[in-house]
Amino acid sequence: QEVVTKLGDQYIGQNIDRLVVQFGPPTSTFKMNSGQSSYVWQLSAVTDIETDRGWGTASTRYCKVSVITSPTGVVQQLNTEDSNAGYGLGGAVGMYGSICGQRLGMRPQG
């Protein structure tokens, strides 16, 4: 939630071009019937592979940034989605931190 708040403070009310400059071209775009547009960036896809005695598991971690803009390209809504920041109980409780926070250079408060 902290990452969403910080990004929202930076980009809501700004032209979508600022996000394109920051993150590059979006992974996907969609023009809605309302005239608004949806943009999605998937950042930092990282696959971790753990092996032990001939078998292993792989997990992919990523940060997804979703944006809705007005018909004129002004950011109205912004949200982020963290994949599991690790596996097992530690990942479920956020022990490894936010992938979005790490990717966007934001340190946790507190």
N, CA, C and O atoms as a GROMACS GRO file, in nm:
protein
  440
    1GLN      N    1   0.083  -0.119   0.000
    1GLN     CA    2   0.000   0.000   0.000
    1GLN      C    3   0.087   0.125   0.000
    1GLN      O    4   0.053   0.225  -0.063
    2GLU      N    5   0.198   0.119   0.070
    2GLU     CA    6   0.291   0.232   0.077
    2GLU      C    7   0.346   0.267  -0.061
    2GLU      O    8   0.361   0.385  -0.095
    3VAL      N    9   0.375   0.165  -0.141
    3VAL     CA   10   0.428   0.187  -0.276
    3VAL      C   11   0.322   0.257  -0.362
    3VAL      O   12   0.354   0.351  -0.435
    4VAL      N   13   0.196   0.211  -0.352
    4VAL     CA   14   0.086   0.272  -0.429
    4VAL      C   15   0.073   0.419  -0.391
    4VAL      O   16   0.057   0.505  -0.479
    5THR      N   17   0.078   0.449  -0.262
    5THR     CA   18   0.064   0.587  -0.216
    5THR      C   19   0.175   0.675  -0.272
    5THR      O   20   0.150   0.785  -0.322
    6LYS      N   21   0.299   0.627  -0.263
    6LYS     CA   22   0.412   0.707  -0.313
    6LYS      C   23   0.405   0.727  -0.464
    6LYS      O   24   0.428   0.838  -0.513
    7LEU      N   25   0.374   0.620  -0.538
    7LEU     CA   26   0.362   0.633  -0.683
    7LEU      C   27   0.245   0.724  -0.720
    7LEU      O   28   0.256   0.807  -0.810
    8GLY      N   29   0.133   0.708  -0.649
    8GLY     CA   30   0.017   0.793  -0.675
    8GLY      C   31   0.051   0.940  -0.654
    8GLY      O   32   0.012   1.024  -0.734
    9ASP      N   33   0.124   0.970  -0.548
    9ASP     CA   34   0.165   1.108  -0.522
    9ASP      C   35   0.248   1.164  -0.638
    9ASP      O   36   0.239   1.282  -0.671
   10GLN      N   37   0.330   1.078  -0.700
   10GLN     CA   38   0.417   1.121  -0.808
   10GLN      C   39   0.345   1.134  -0.941
   10GLN      O   40   0.376   1.224  -1.020
   11TYR      N   41   0.246   1.046  -0.968
   11TYR     CA   42   0.194   1.035  -1.104
   11TYR      C   43   0.047   1.069  -1.124
   11TYR      O   44   0.009   1.107  -1.234
   12ILE      N   45  -0.039   1.056  -1.022
   12ILE     CA   46  -0.180   1.090  -1.041
   12ILE      C   47  -0.191   1.240  -1.071
   12ILE      O   48  -0.135   1.323  -1.000
   13GLY      N   49  -0.265   1.270  -1.178
   13GLY     CA   50  -0.279   1.409  -1.222
   13GLY      C   51  -0.176   1.447  -1.328
   13GLY      O   52  -0.185   1.555  -1.386
   14GLN      N   53  -0.078   1.359  -1.353
   14GLN     CA   54   0.025   1.384  -1.453
   14GLN      C   55  -0.010   1.311  -1.584
   14GLN      O   56  -0.095   1.222  -1.584
   15ASN      N   57   0.053   1.350  -1.693
   15ASN     CA   58   0.033   1.284  -1.820
   15ASN      C   59   0.099   1.146  -1.818
   15ASN      O   60   0.205   1.129  -1.757
   16ILE      N   61   0.038   1.050  -1.883
   16ILE     CA   62   0.089   0.913  -1.890
   16ILE      C   63   0.232   0.908  -1.944
   16ILE      O   64   0.307   0.815  -1.914
   17ASP      N   65   0.270   1.006  -2.023
   17ASP     CA   66   0.405   1.010  -2.080
   17ASP      C   67   0.512   1.005  -1.972
   17ASP      O   68   0.621   0.952  -1.995
   18ARG      N   69   0.484   1.059  -1.853
   18ARG     CA   70   0.583   1.055  -1.743
   18ARG      C   71   0.612   0.912  -1.701
   18ARG      O   72   0.726   0.879  -1.670
   19LEU      N   73   0.509   0.827  -1.698
   19LEU     CA   74   0.530   0.687  -1.663
   19LEU      C   75   0.605   0.613  -1.773
   19LEU      O   76   0.689   0.528  -1.745
   20VAL      N   77   0.575   0.646  -1.899
   20VAL     CA   78   0.646   0.582  -2.010
   20VAL      C   79   0.794   0.618  -2.005
   20VAL      O   80   0.880   0.534  -2.030
   21VAL      N   81   0.824   0.742  -1.973
   21VAL     CA   82   0.965   0.784  -1.960
   21VAL      C   83   1.032   0.708  -1.846
   21VAL      O   84   1.147   0.667  -1.857
   22GLN      N   85   0.959   0.688  -1.735
   22GLN     CA   86   1.016   0.620  -1.617
   22GLN      C   87   1.034   0.470  -1.639
   22GLN      O   88   1.138   0.415  -1.605
   23PHE      N   89   0.931   0.402  -1.695
   23PHE     CA   90   0.931   0.256  -1.701
   23PHE      C   91   0.946   0.199  -1.842
   23PHE      O   92   0.959   0.078  -1.857
   24GLY      N   93   0.946   0.283  -1.945
   24GLY     CA   94   0.950   0.234  -2.082
   24GLY      C   95   0.809   0.203  -2.130
   24GLY      O   96   0.712   0.233  -2.061
   25PRO      N   97   0.797   0.146  -2.249
   25PRO     CA   98   0.665   0.115  -2.303
   25PRO      C   99   0.590   0.017  -2.213
   25PRO      O  100   0.652  -0.073  -2.157
   26PRO      N  101   0.459   0.033  -2.199
   26PRO     CA  102   0.382  -0.060  -2.115
   26PRO      C  103   0.378  -0.200  -2.177
   26PRO      O  104   0.392  -0.217  -2.298
   27THR      N  105   0.358  -0.298  -2.090
   27THR     CA  106   0.344  -0.436  -2.134
   27THR      C  107   0.215  -0.454  -2.213
   27THR      O  108   0.211  -0.528  -2.310
   28SER      N  109   0.108  -0.383  -2.169
   28SER     CA  110  -0.019  -0.389  -2.243
   28SER      C  111  -0.095  -0.258  -2.226
   28SER      O  112  -0.078  -0.187  -2.127
   29THR      N  113  -0.179  -0.229  -2.324
   29THR     CA  114  -0.268  -0.112  -2.318
   29THR      C  115  -0.406  -0.155  -2.366
   29THR      O  116  -0.420  -0.251  -2.442
   30PHE      N  117  -0.508  -0.083  -2.321
   30PHE     CA  118  -0.644  -0.114  -2.360
   30PHE      C  119  -0.725   0.014  -2.359
   30PHE      O  120  -0.726   0.087  -2.260
   31LYS      N  121  -0.793   0.042  -2.469
   31LYS     CA  122  -0.880   0.160  -2.480
   31LYS      C  123  -1.021   0.116  -2.439
   31LYS      O  124  -1.077   0.025  -2.499
   32MET      N  125  -1.078   0.181  -2.337
   32MET     CA  126  -1.210   0.145  -2.286
   32MET      C  127  -1.319   0.224  -2.358
   32MET      O  128  -1.292   0.328  -2.417
   33ASN      N  129  -1.442   0.173  -2.354
   33ASN     CA  130  -1.554   0.241  -2.418
   33ASN      C  131  -1.577   0.381  -2.363
   33ASN      O  132  -1.628   0.468  -2.434
   34SER      N  133  -1.540   0.403  -2.239
   34SER     CA  134  -1.559   0.534  -2.174
   34SER      C  135  -1.464   0.640  -2.230
   34SER      O  136  -1.480   0.759  -2.203
   35GLY      N  137  -1.366   0.596  -2.310
   35GLY     CA  138  -1.263   0.687  -2.359
   35GLY      C  139  -1.137   0.683  -2.276
   35GLY      O  140  -1.032   0.730  -2.318
   36GLN      N  141  -1.148   0.625  -2.156
   36GLN     CA  142  -1.030   0.608  -2.071
   36GLN      C  143  -0.941   0.499  -2.130
   36GLN      O  144  -0.984   0.421  -2.215
   37SER      N  145  -0.816   0.495  -2.084
   37SER     CA  146  -0.724   0.391  -2.128
   37SER      C  147  -0.664   0.324  -2.006
   37SER      O  148  -0.645   0.385  -1.901
   38SER      N  149  -0.635   0.195  -2.022
   38SER     CA  150  -0.570   0.116  -1.918
   38SER      C  151  -0.430   0.081  -1.966
   38SER      O  152  -0.411   0.041  -2.081
   39TYR      N  153  -0.332   0.096  -1.878
   39TYR     CA  154  -0.192   0.062  -1.909
   39TYR      C  155  -0.141  -0.030  -1.800
   39TYR      O  156  -0.174  -0.013  -1.682
   40VAL      N  157  -0.061  -0.129  -1.838
   40VAL     CA  158  -0.002  -0.221  -1.741
   40VAL      C  159   0.146  -0.236  -1.773
   40VAL      O  160   0.185  -0.260  -1.887
   41TRP      N  161   0.228  -0.221  -1.669
   41TRP     CA  162   0.371  -0.250  -1.679
   41TRP      C  163   0.400  -0.368  -1.588
   41TRP      O  164   0.356  -0.369  -1.473
   42GLN      N  165   0.472  -0.468  -1.637
   42GLN     CA  166   0.520  -0.575  -1.550
   42GLN      C  167   0.670  -0.557  -1.538
   42GLN      O  168   0.745  -0.570  -1.635
   43LEU      N  169   0.713  -0.528  -1.417
   43LEU     CA  170   0.853  -0.495  -1.390
   43LEU      C  171   0.919  -0.606  -1.310
   43LEU      O  172   0.853  -0.673  -1.230
   44SER      N  173   1.046  -0.625  -1.330
   44SER     CA  174   1.130  -0.713  -1.247
   44SER      C  175   1.081  -0.855  -1.237
   44SER      O  176   1.062  -0.907  -1.127
   45ALA      N  177   1.060  -0.919  -1.349
   45ALA     CA  178   1.032  -1.062  -1.343
   45ALA      C  179   1.162  -1.134  -1.309
   45ALA      O  180   1.257  -1.131  -1.387
   46VAL      N  181   1.166  -1.198  -1.194
   46VAL     CA  182   1.284  -1.268  -1.146
   46VAL      C  183   1.242  -1.409  -1.107
   46VAL      O  184   1.147  -1.427  -1.031
   47THR      N  185   1.311  -1.509  -1.158
   47THR     CA  186   1.281  -1.646  -1.123
   47THR      C  187   1.389  -1.699  -1.030
   47THR      O  188   1.507  -1.695  -1.062
   48ASP      N  189   1.346  -1.748  -0.915
   48ASP     CA  190   1.436  -1.809  -0.818
   48ASP      C  191   1.421  -1.960  -0.826
   48ASP      O  192   1.309  -2.011  -0.833
   49ILE      N  193   1.531  -2.031  -0.826
   49ILE     CA  194   1.528  -2.177  -0.831
   49ILE      C  195   1.603  -2.231  -0.709
   49ILE      O  196   1.720  -2.199  -0.686
   50GLU      N  197   1.532  -2.312  -0.632
   50GLU     CA  198   1.589  -2.375  -0.514
   50GLU      C  199   1.598  -2.525  -0.542
   50GLU      O  200   1.500  -2.585  -0.584
   51THR      N  201   1.714  -2.585  -0.520
   51THR     CA  202   1.728  -2.730  -0.542
   51THR      C  203   1.787  -2.795  -0.418
   51THR      O  204   1.862  -2.734  -0.342
   52ASP      N  205   1.750  -2.920  -0.400
   52ASP     CA  206   1.802  -2.996  -0.287
   52ASP      C  207   1.792  -3.144  -0.322
   52ASP      O  208   1.682  -3.197  -0.340
   53ARG      N  209   1.905  -3.210  -0.330
   53ARG     CA  210   1.912  -3.355  -0.351
   53ARG      C  211   1.832  -3.402  -0.473
   53ARG      O  212   1.756  -3.498  -0.463
   54GLY      N  213   1.850  -3.336  -0.585
   54GLY     CA  214   1.793  -3.384  -0.709
   54GLY      C  215   1.654  -3.333  -0.744
   54GLY      O  216   1.604  -3.365  -0.851
   55TRP      N  217   1.590  -3.255  -0.659
   55TRP     CA  218   1.462  -3.196  -0.696
   55TRP      C  219   1.464  -3.050  -0.656
   55TRP      O  220   1.545  -3.008  -0.574
   56GLY      N  221   1.373  -2.973  -0.715
   56GLY     CA  222   1.374  -2.831  -0.686
   56GLY      C  223   1.241  -2.765  -0.712
   56GLY      O  224   1.146  -2.826  -0.762
   57THR      N  225   1.236  -2.637  -0.676
   57THR     CA  226   1.117  -2.556  -0.702
   57THR      C  227   1.162  -2.425  -0.765
   57THR      O  228   1.273  -2.376  -0.742
   58ALA      N  229   1.074  -2.370  -0.845
   58ALA     CA  230   1.101  -2.241  -0.908
   58ALA      C  231   0.987  -2.147  -0.874
   58ALA      O  232   0.871  -2.188  -0.873
   59SER      N  233   1.019  -2.023  -0.846
   59SER     CA  234   0.915  -1.922  -0.822
   59SER      C  235   0.954  -1.795  -0.895
   59SER      O  236   1.070  -1.754  -0.894
   60THR      N  237   0.856  -1.733  -0.957
   60THR     CA  238   0.880  -1.608  -1.029
   60THR      C  239   0.817  -1.494  -0.951
   60THR      O  240   0.700  -1.500  -0.912
   61ARG      N  241   0.895  -1.391  -0.928
   61ARG     CA  242   0.848  -1.273  -0.855
   61ARG      C  243   0.844  -1.156  -0.952
   61ARG      O  244   0.932  -1.143  -1.038
   62TYR      N  245   0.744  -1.071  -0.939
   62TYR     CA  246   0.733  -0.956  -1.028
   62TYR      C  247   0.657  -0.843  -0.960
   62TYR      O  248   0.594  -0.862  -0.855
   63CYS      N  249   0.665  -0.728  -1.020
   63CYS     CA  250   0.587  -0.610  -0.979
   63CYS      C  251   0.505  -0.567  -1.100
   63CYS      O  252   0.560  -0.548  -1.208
   64LYS      N  253   0.375  -0.552  -1.081
   64LYS     CA  254   0.288  -0.505  -1.188
   64LYS      C  255   0.231  -0.368  -1.148
   64LYS      O  256   0.178  -0.352  -1.038
   65VAL      N  257   0.243  -0.271  -1.237
   65VAL     CA  258   0.187  -0.138  -1.215
   65VAL      C  259   0.073  -0.120  -1.315
   65VAL      O  260   0.094  -0.131  -1.436
   66SER      N  261  -0.048  -0.092  -1.264
   66SER     CA  262  -0.167  -0.073  -1.347
   66SER      C  263  -0.214   0.071  -1.333
   66SER      O  264  -0.220   0.126  -1.223
   67VAL      N  265  -0.248   0.133  -1.448
   67VAL     CA  266  -0.286   0.274  -1.451
   67VAL      C  267  -0.410   0.291  -1.538
   67VAL      O  268  -0.423   0.228  -1.642
   68ILE      N  269  -0.501   0.378  -1.493
   68ILE     CA  270  -0.615   0.421  -1.574
   68ILE      C  271  -0.597   0.569  -1.600
   68ILE      O  272  -0.570   0.648  -1.509
   69THR      N  273  -0.612   0.607  -1.729
   69THR     CA  274  -0.599   0.749  -1.765
   69THR      C  275  -0.730   0.802  -1.822
   69THR      O  276  -0.815   0.727  -1.869
   70SER      N  277  -0.742   0.933  -1.816
   70SER     CA  278  -0.855   1.002  -1.878
   70SER      C  279  -0.841   0.994  -2.030
   70SER      O  280  -0.736   0.954  -2.080
   71PRO      N  281  -0.946   1.032  -2.105
   71PRO     CA  282  -0.934   1.034  -2.251
   71PRO      C  283  -0.819   1.122  -2.302
   71PRO      O  284  -0.771   1.102  -2.414
   72THR      N  285  -0.776   1.219  -2.221
   72THR     CA  286  -0.666   1.307  -2.262
   72THR      C  287  -0.529   1.260  -2.213
   72THR      O  288  -0.429   1.329  -2.232
   73GLY      N  289  -0.524   1.140  -2.149
   73GLY     CA  290  -0.395   1.084  -2.108
   73GLY      C  291  -0.348   1.122  -1.970
   73GLY      O  292  -0.231   1.103  -1.938
   74VAL      N  293  -0.437   1.178  -1.886
   74VAL     CA  294  -0.400   1.216  -1.749
   74VAL      C  295  -0.426   1.097  -1.656
   74VAL      O  296  -0.535   1.038  -1.659
   75VAL      N  297  -0.327   1.061  -1.574
   75VAL     CA  298  -0.339   0.948  -1.482
   75VAL      C  299  -0.444   0.978  -1.376
   75VAL      O  300  -0.436   1.078  -1.304
   76GLN      N  301  -0.546   0.889  -1.369
   76GLN     CA  302  -0.654   0.904  -1.271
   76GLN      C  303  -0.645   0.802  -1.158
   76GLN      O  304  -0.678   0.833  -1.044
   77GLN      N  305  -0.599   0.682  -1.191
   77GLN     CA  306  -0.587   0.576  -1.091
   77GLN      C  307  -0.455   0.503  -1.113
   77GLN      O  308  -0.409   0.489  -1.226
   78LEU      N  309  -0.396   0.457  -1.004
   78LEU     CA  310  -0.271   0.382  -1.012
   78LEU      C  311  -0.275   0.275  -0.905
   78LEU      O  312  -0.314   0.301  -0.791
   79ASN      N  313  -0.234   0.154  -0.941
   79ASN     CA  314  -0.228   0.045  -0.845
   79ASN      C  315  -0.106  -0.042  -0.874
   79ASN      O  316  -0.058  -0.045  -0.987
   80THR      N  317  -0.057  -0.112  -0.772
   80THR     CA  318   0.053  -0.205  -0.792
   80THR      C  319   0.012  -0.341  -0.742
   80THR      O  320  -0.074  -0.353  -0.654
   81GLU      N  321   0.073  -0.443  -0.798
   81GLU     CA  322   0.050  -0.580  -0.754
   81GLU      C  323   0.186  -0.646  -0.739
   81GLU      O  324   0.263  -0.654  -0.835
   82ASP      N  325   0.214  -0.694  -0.619
   82ASP     CA  326   0.336  -0.770  -0.592
   82ASP      C  327   0.304  -0.917  -0.606
   82ASP      O  328   0.205  -0.965  -0.551
   83SER      N  329   0.387  -0.988  -0.679
   83SER     CA  330   0.375  -1.134  -0.672
   83SER      C  331   0.423  -1.173  -0.534
   83SER      O  332   0.474  -1.088  -0.461
   84ASN      N  333   0.406  -1.297  -0.498
   84ASN     CA  334   0.456  -1.343  -0.369
   84ASN      C  335   0.605  -1.309  -0.360
   84ASN      O  336   0.683  -1.350  -0.447
   85ALA      N  337   0.644  -1.237  -0.260
   85ALA     CA  338   0.783  -1.192  -0.246
   85ALA      C  339   0.872  -1.302  -0.188
   85ALA      O  340   0.975  -1.273  -0.126
   86GLY      N  341   0.835  -1.424  -0.209
   86GLY     CA  342   0.906  -1.540  -0.159
   86GLY      C  343   0.805  -1.650  -0.143
   86GLY      O  344   0.685  -1.627  -0.160
   87TYR      N  345   0.849  -1.769  -0.110
   87TYR     CA  346   0.753  -1.877  -0.097
   87TYR      C  347   0.746  -1.921   0.048
   87TYR      O  348   0.827  -1.880   0.130
   88GLY      N  349   0.649  -2.004   0.077
   88GLY     CA  350   0.633  -2.054   0.213
   88GLY      C  351   0.572  -1.948   0.303
   88GLY      O  352   0.523  -1.845   0.257
   89LEU      N  353   0.577  -1.974   0.431
   89LEU     CA  354   0.518  -1.884   0.530
   89LEU      C  355   0.583  -1.746   0.527
   89LEU      O  356   0.515  -1.645   0.540
   90GLY      N  357   0.715  -1.743   0.511
   90GLY     CA  358   0.785  -1.614   0.507
   90GLY      C  359   0.737  -1.526   0.395
   90GLY      O  360   0.720  -1.405   0.415
   91GLY      N  361   0.713  -1.582   0.277
   91GLY     CA  362   0.661  -1.505   0.165
   91GLY      C  363   0.520  -1.461   0.188
   91GLY      O  364   0.482  -1.349   0.153
   92ALA      N  365   0.439  -1.548   0.248
   92ALA     CA  366   0.299  -1.516   0.272
   92ALA      C  367   0.282  -1.398   0.366
   92ALA      O  368   0.187  -1.321   0.352
   93VAL      N  369   0.372  -1.382   0.461
   93VAL     CA  370   0.362  -1.270   0.556
   93VAL      C  371   0.447  -1.150   0.516
   93VAL      O  372   0.460  -1.055   0.592
   94GLY      N  373   0.504  -1.154   0.396
   94GLY     CA  374   0.580  -1.039   0.348
   94GLY      C  375   0.718  -1.025   0.408
   94GLY      O  376   0.774  -0.916   0.408
   95MET      N  377   0.772  -1.133   0.459
   95MET     CA  378   0.902  -1.131   0.526
   95MET      C  379   1.015  -1.082   0.434
   95MET      O  380   1.112  -1.023   0.481
   96TYR      N  381   1.002  -1.107   0.304
   96TYR     CA  382   1.108  -1.073   0.210
   96TYR      C  383   1.091  -0.935   0.149
   96TYR      O  384   1.173  -0.893   0.068
   97GLY      N  385   0.986  -0.863   0.188
   97GLY     CA  386   0.966  -0.727   0.139
   97GLY      C  387   0.887  -0.721   0.010
   97GLY      O  388   0.854  -0.824  -0.050
   98SER      N  389   0.857  -0.600  -0.032
   98SER     CA  390   0.778  -0.576  -0.152
   98SER      C  391   0.868  -0.576  -0.276
   98SER      O  392   0.968  -0.505  -0.280
   99ILE      N  393   0.832  -0.657  -0.376
   99ILE     CA  394   0.906  -0.658  -0.502
   99ILE      C  395   0.893  -0.521  -0.568
   99ILE      O  396   0.991  -0.468  -0.621
  100CYS      N  397   0.772  -0.463  -0.565
  100CYS     CA  398   0.753  -0.330  -0.624
  100CYS      C  399   0.838  -0.226  -0.551
  100CYS      O  400   0.902  -0.141  -0.614
  101GLY      N  401   0.840  -0.233  -0.418
  101GLY     CA  402   0.921  -0.140  -0.342
  101GLY      C  403   1.068  -0.153  -0.375
  101GLY      O  404   1.138  -0.052  -0.389
  102GLN      N  405   1.116  -0.278  -0.390
  102GLN     CA  406   1.256  -0.300  -0.426
  102GLN      C  407   1.285  -0.248  -0.566
  102GLN      O  408   1.384  -0.179  -0.589
  103ARG      N  409   1.197  -0.281  -0.661
  103ARG     CA  410   1.217  -0.242  -0.802
  103ARG      C  411   1.214  -0.091  -0.820
  103ARG      O  412   1.287  -0.035  -0.902
  104LEU      N  413   1.128  -0.026  -0.742
  104LEU     CA  414   1.111   0.119  -0.757
  104LEU      C  415   1.199   0.197  -0.660
  104LEU      O  416   1.187   0.320  -0.652
  105GLY      N  417   1.288   0.129  -0.588
  105GLY     CA  418   1.385   0.196  -0.501
  105GLY      C  419   1.324   0.259  -0.378
  105GLY      O  420   1.376   0.358  -0.328
  106MET      N  421   1.214   0.203  -0.329
  106MET     CA  422   1.147   0.258  -0.211
  106MET      C  423   1.177   0.172  -0.091
  106MET      O  424   1.162   0.050  -0.095
  107ARG      N  425   1.219   0.235   0.016
  107ARG     CA  426   1.248   0.164   0.139
  107ARG      C  427   1.125   0.170   0.230
  107ARG      O  428   1.054   0.271   0.233
  108PRO      N  429   1.099   0.061   0.306
  108PRO     CA  430   0.984   0.063   0.397
  108PRO      C  431   1.000   0.169   0.505
  108PRO      O  432   1.111   0.196   0.552
  109GLN      N  433   0.888   0.228   0.544
  109GLN     CA  434   0.887   0.325   0.653
  109GLN      C  435   0.874   0.250   0.784
  109GLN      O  436   0.820   0.139   0.788
  110GLY      N  437   0.923   0.310   0.892
  110GLY     CA  438   0.900   0.251   1.023
  110GLY      C  439   1.016   0.175   1.064
  110GLY      O  440   1.017   0.117   1.172
   0.00000   0.00000   0.00000
